Amino acid sequence: MDFLASLADYAFLRNALFGGLLASAACGLMGPYVVVRRIGYLAGGIAHSVLGGMGLAYFLGGSPIWGALAAALAAAMIIGWVSLRASEQEDTLIGAVWAVGMAAGIMFISRTPGYNADLMSYLFGSILLIPDRDLWLLASLVVLMGLVVTLFYRQFLAIAFDPEFARIRGVRVELMYLLLLCLVALTVVVLVQVVGLILVIALLTLPAALAARFVRSLFAMMVIATMLGVIFTISGLAVSFQRDLPAGATIILIAGSAYFIVSLAGPLTRRIGSR
């Protein structure tokens, strides 16, 4: 109740709440595709390469979020192209992009004068520090993602479950796959503000993985994953506000606890029912 009452008094809490809701929508849109296609490792490579773009943008005096956007899209295209053309080298390339992006980011940070606390906060999340200008950018990205998913929902559905059948039906599978990875890259940029680079994959996949335990329809997974993301975000913000804990880490701990409880409860329920 204190958290809800404080929303009226503190603009940073309202920005954090709106940022969390936008992140929940992004997770709901793209998380099911990541889970169904089993491309969490690809998403991880995209996420960690973002630090290189952030570091370069900061070094040049620009906004880190624009550097993150450029780096995420570039990594998505590189990883997607190699995944389609040379799948046997996919793991190696993702590891290379992951490592080079992080190393480049650290290098640029070290060459930027002063202690860059703002940039460091992107590693662990800065949901309580989201400025109005970044909030508008995040909202624009989520709206763009929603429009693209709506326009190409059938194509994405086809390549998520049966790419070969989609190719036979005339779907441009490679183009749709690259577009899907670009949308994942946009999601990463949104989530970086909320939980940081280190915890991006957890928030991207946990709500969708939970939703997949209850429904099989991709659209239903999107709806439930979005609702779960909202619950995890609001509860995480409230707990972190009350207990003075890191907001991003608290959100992930709540989401992870929910996932483990459901995962353990399923086999236990079936075992009891079989007796």
Secondary structure, 3 states (H helix, E strand, C coil): CHHHHHCCCCHHHHHHHHHHHHHHHHHHHHHHHHHHHCCHHHHHHHHHHHHHHHHHHHHCCCCHHHHHHHHHHHHHHHHHHHHHHCHHHHHHHHHHHHHHHHHHHHHHHHHCCCCCHHHHHHHHCCHHHCCHHHHHHHHHHHHHHHHHHHHCHHHHHHHHHCHHHHHHCCCCHHHHHHHHHHHHHHHHHHHHHHHCHHHHHHHHHHHHHHHHCCCCCHHHHHHHHHHHHHHHHHHHHHHHHHHCCCHHHHHHHHHHHHHHHHHHHHHHHHHHHHC
